[in-house]
C-alpha cells in the first residue's frame, strides 16, 4: 500500500534536524533539466509563468541560479511546511515510523517528479500545473506523467496490499495515469467533508489538514491493509459509508 500526497509551496529550511539518514531523489537529471530551462527566464517571464509577484519571481530566479551549486538540502518530509505537513507533524515520528513512511509514502513534485520522505531537496517553487515548455511538451504533466506512473507501478508490485491511496490534490494526482494503474492495481481516493447546515461540503484548508492527519494515522499505526483506514477517527472524522463507493472513500464530521 502506497499513499501519495502533494508537496507544499511553503518550505522550512531554517530548523536543523538531528536525523542523519537521507536518500537521493530518483530524477535528479530531469530535475536539473527543468532548472536549466527556468534559468533562461527573466523576472517578468517567471511572474507570468508562475502567476506570482515580482518579489516571489526574483526570489525563485535567485534559487534557480544557485540551485546546482547550493549545499542547502533537507529531507522532503521535513522541508515542506504547508497545512498537510503541519497536520502530519513528521518531527513527532519515531525512527521506525520514518522508516515505514519511507516505504509507504510518496510526494508528487513539479520539480522532482516523485519523492520518498527522506529524499534530499533544495529550496524551490514549481507547481505541477505550471505551463513550462520542455522537451516532452507544453507543460509539466507531459514531462512527468509517464515517469511518475512507471515508478508507482514498479514500487507497488513489492507491496502485499497493491493499493494506491490518493491523498494528493487534483493538480498533482492529474500527473499520474491513474486509469492505466487501475488496470492492475486498486486506486482509492480519499475525500474529507464538513457538515455545513446539514450539507456535506469539501472545505479547502480543512481538507488539507485532514489529509495530513490521515497520513500521520497511517504511518503511526503502520497500516498496510486498506480496510484499516476506515477506522480513522482523528479530530472527529469518521468513515461515511453512505457517501462512499468502491473508488472513493468519504470521511465526514
C-alpha positions as CSV (number, residue, x, y, z in Angstrom):
1,X,0.0,0.0,0.0
2,X,1.4,3.4,-1.1
3,X,-0.1,6.7,-0.1
4,X,0.6,9.7,-2.4
5,X,0.4,13.4,-1.3
6,X,1.1,16.8,-2.8
7,X,4.2,18.9,-1.9
8,X,3.8,22.4,-0.4
9,X,4.6,25.9,-1.6
10,X,5.9,26.9,1.8
11,X,9.2,25.5,2.9
12,X,11.1,25.3,6.2
13,X,14.9,25.2,5.7
14,X,15.6,27.2,8.9
15,X,15.3,24.5,11.6
16,X,18.1,21.9,11.9
17,X,17.4,18.2,12.4
18,X,19.3,15.5,14.1
19,X,18.1,12.8,11.7
20,X,21.2,11.9,9.6
21,X,19.6,9.3,7.3
22,X,18.7,10.6,3.8
23,X,18.3,9.3,0.3
24,X,18.7,10.8,-3.2
25,X,15.8,11.8,-5.4
26,X,15.3,9.4,-8.3
27,X,15.0,12.0,-11.1
28,X,17.9,14.4,-10.4
29,X,18.9,14.6,-14.1
30,X,15.4,15.5,-15.1
31,X,15.2,18.0,-12.2
32,X,18.3,19.7,-13.5
33,X,16.9,19.8,-17.0
34,X,13.9,21.8,-15.7
35,X,16.2,24.1,-13.7
36,X,18.3,24.8,-16.9
37,X,15.1,25.8,-18.6
38,X,13.9,28.0,-15.8
39,X,17.4,29.7,-15.6
40,X,16.9,31.1,-19.1
41,X,13.8,33.2,-18.0
42,X,13.8,36.7,-16.7
43,X,11.7,38.2,-13.8
44,X,8.8,39.2,-16.0
45,X,8.6,35.8,-17.6
46,X,8.7,34.0,-14.3
47,X,5.9,36.3,-13.0
48,X,3.8,35.4,-16.0
49,X,4.6,31.7,-15.9
50,X,4.0,31.1,-12.2
51,X,1.4,33.9,-11.7
52,X,3.4,35.4,-8.8
53,X,4.5,38.8,-7.6
54,X,7.9,40.3,-8.7
55,X,9.3,39.6,-5.2
56,X,8.5,35.9,-5.4
57,X,9.7,35.8,-9.0
58,X,13.0,37.4,-8.0
59,X,13.4,35.0,-5.1
60,X,12.9,32.0,-7.3
61,X,15.2,33.3,-10.0
62,X,17.9,33.5,-7.3
63,X,17.1,29.9,-6.2
64,X,17.2,28.6,-9.8
65,X,20.6,30.4,-10.5
66,X,22.2,29.0,-7.3
67,X,20.4,25.6,-7.4
68,X,23.2,23.3,-8.7
69,X,25.9,24.9,-6.5
70,X,23.8,25.1,-3.3
71,X,24.6,22.7,-0.5
72,X,21.4,23.6,1.5
73,X,19.4,20.4,1.5
74,X,16.8,18.9,3.7
75,X,14.7,15.7,3.7
76,X,11.5,16.3,1.8
77,X,9.1,15.3,4.6
78,X,10.7,17.9,6.9
79,X,11.3,20.6,4.3
80,X,7.7,21.1,3.2
81,X,5.7,23.3,5.6
82,X,2.2,23.6,4.2
83,X,-1.0,22.6,6.0
84,X,-0.8,18.9,5.1
85,X,2.7,18.7,6.7
86,X,1.8,20.8,9.7
87,X,-1.0,18.4,10.5
88,X,1.1,15.4,9.7
89,X,3.8,16.7,12.2
90,X,6.6,14.4,11.0
91,X,9.0,15.7,13.6
92,X,7.0,13.7,16.1
93,X,7.6,10.4,14.1
94,X,9.9,7.8,15.6
95,X,12.7,6.2,13.6
96,X,10.5,3.2,12.9
97,X,7.7,5.4,11.7
98,X,10.0,7.3,9.4
99,X,11.2,4.0,8.0
100,X,7.6,3.0,7.4
101,X,6.9,6.3,5.7
102,X,9.9,5.8,3.5
103,X,8.4,2.6,2.2
104,X,4.8,3.6,2.1
105,X,4.6,7.4,1.3
106,X,5.4,9.3,-1.9
107,X,5.3,13.0,-2.5
108,X,4.5,14.2,-6.1
109,X,6.6,17.2,-7.1
110,X,6.6,19.6,-10.0
111,X,10.4,19.8,-9.9
112,X,11.5,16.4,-8.6
113,X,8.7,14.2,-10.0
114,X,8.3,11.8,-7.2
115,X,10.0,11.8,-3.8
116,X,10.4,9.5,-0.9
117,X,10.2,11.2,2.6
118,X,13.9,11.1,3.2
119,X,15.0,12.3,-0.3
120,X,17.0,15.5,0.0
121,X,15.6,18.5,-1.7
122,X,16.6,22.1,-2.2
123,X,14.5,25.3,-1.9
124,X,12.3,25.8,-4.9
125,X,8.9,26.7,-6.2
126,X,7.4,24.9,-9.2
127,X,3.8,23.8,-9.1
128,X,2.7,20.9,-11.2
129,X,0.2,23.0,-13.1
130,X,2.9,25.3,-14.4
131,X,2.9,25.6,-18.2
132,X,6.6,25.3,-18.6
133,X,7.6,24.2,-22.1
134,X,10.1,21.3,-22.1
135,X,11.5,18.5,-24.1
136,X,8.3,16.4,-23.6
137,X,5.7,19.1,-24.4
138,X,4.0,22.3,-23.3
139,X,3.6,21.5,-19.5
140,X,4.9,19.5,-16.6
141,X,2.2,16.9,-16.9
142,X,3.7,15.9,-20.3
143,X,7.2,16.0,-18.7
144,X,6.4,13.9,-15.6
145,X,3.3,11.8,-16.2
146,X,4.8,8.7,-17.7
147,X,7.8,8.8,-15.3
148,X,5.8,9.0,-12.1
149,X,3.3,6.4,-13.3
150,X,6.1,4.0,-14.1
151,X,7.7,4.4,-10.7
152,X,4.5,3.8,-8.8
153,X,3.7,0.7,-10.9
154,X,7.2,-0.6,-10.2
155,X,7.1,0.1,-6.5
156,X,3.6,-1.1,-5.7
157,X,4.5,-4.6,-7.1
158,X,6.6,-5.2,-4.0
159,X,3.7,-4.5,-1.6
160,X,1.4,-7.2,-0.3
161,X,-1.6,-4.8,-0.5
162,X,-1.4,-3.4,-4.0
163,X,-3.4,-0.3,-3.4
164,X,-2.5,3.4,-4.1
165,X,-4.2,5.7,-1.6
166,X,-4.7,9.1,-3.3
167,X,-4.4,11.9,-0.8
168,X,-2.9,14.3,-3.3
169,X,-4.8,17.3,-4.7
170,X,-6.2,17.1,-8.2
171,X,-3.4,19.3,-9.5
172,X,-0.9,16.7,-8.5
173,X,-2.8,13.5,-8.9
174,X,-3.5,14.5,-12.5
175,X,0.2,14.0,-13.2
176,X,-0.3,10.2,-12.8
177,X,-2.0,8.0,-15.3
178,X,-4.4,6.6,-12.6
179,X,-6.5,4.9,-15.3
180,X,-3.5,2.9,-16.5
181,X,-2.5,1.9,-13.0
182,X,-6.1,0.9,-12.1
183,X,-6.0,-1.8,-14.8
184,X,-3.7,-3.8,-12.5
185,X,-3.9,-2.1,-9.1
186,X,-6.5,-0.5,-6.9
187,X,-6.7,3.3,-6.7
188,X,-8.5,4.6,-3.7
189,X,-9.4,8.3,-3.5
190,X,-9.9,9.8,-0.1
191,X,-12.2,12.8,0.4
192,X,-12.9,14.8,3.6
193,X,-16.2,16.8,4.0
194,X,-17.6,19.1,6.7
195,X,-21.2,19.2,7.7
196,X,-22.4,22.8,6.9
197,X,-26.1,23.4,7.7
198,X,-27.0,19.7,7.0
199,X,-25.0,19.5,3.8
200,X,-21.5,17.9,3.5
201,X,-19.0,20.0,1.7
202,X,-15.3,20.0,1.0
203,X,-13.6,23.0,2.8
204,X,-10.2,23.6,1.3
205,X,-7.9,24.2,4.3
206,X,-9.8,21.7,6.5
207,X,-9.4,19.1,3.8
208,X,-5.6,19.8,3.6
209,X,-5.3,19.5,7.4
210,X,-7.3,16.2,7.3
211,X,-5.0,14.7,4.6
212,X,-2.1,15.3,6.9
213,X,-3.9,13.8,9.9
214,X,-4.7,10.7,7.7
215,X,-1.1,10.3,6.6
216,X,0.0,10.5,10.3
217,X,-2.6,7.9,11.2
218,X,-1.4,5.5,8.5
219,X,2.2,5.9,9.5
220,X,1.9,5.8,13.3
221,X,-0.3,2.7,13.1
222,X,1.8,1.1,10.4
223,X,-1.3,0.5,8.3
224,X,-0.7,-1.7,5.3
225,X,-4.2,-3.1,4.9
226,X,-6.6,-0.7,3.2
227,X,-9.7,-1.7,5.3
228,X,-7.9,-0.4,8.4
229,X,-8.2,3.1,7.1
230,X,-11.9,3.0,7.8
231,X,-11.1,3.2,11.5
232,X,-9.6,6.7,11.1
233,X,-11.4,8.9,13.7
234,X,-8.9,11.8,14.4
235,X,-10.4,15.2,15.1
236,X,-13.9,13.9,14.9
237,X,-13.8,12.4,11.4
238,X,-15.5,9.1,10.6
239,X,-16.0,6.9,7.6
240,X,-19.2,7.8,5.8
241,X,-20.4,4.6,4.0
242,X,-23.5,6.4,2.5
243,X,-21.3,8.9,0.6
244,X,-18.5,6.4,-0.3
245,X,-18.1,4.0,-3.1
246,X,-15.5,1.4,-4.0
247,X,-13.2,4.0,-5.6
248,X,-13.7,7.0,-3.3
249,X,-14.0,6.8,0.5
250,X,-15.5,9.9,2.2
251,X,-14.8,10.9,5.8
252,X,-17.1,13.4,7.4
253,X,-17.6,15.3,10.6
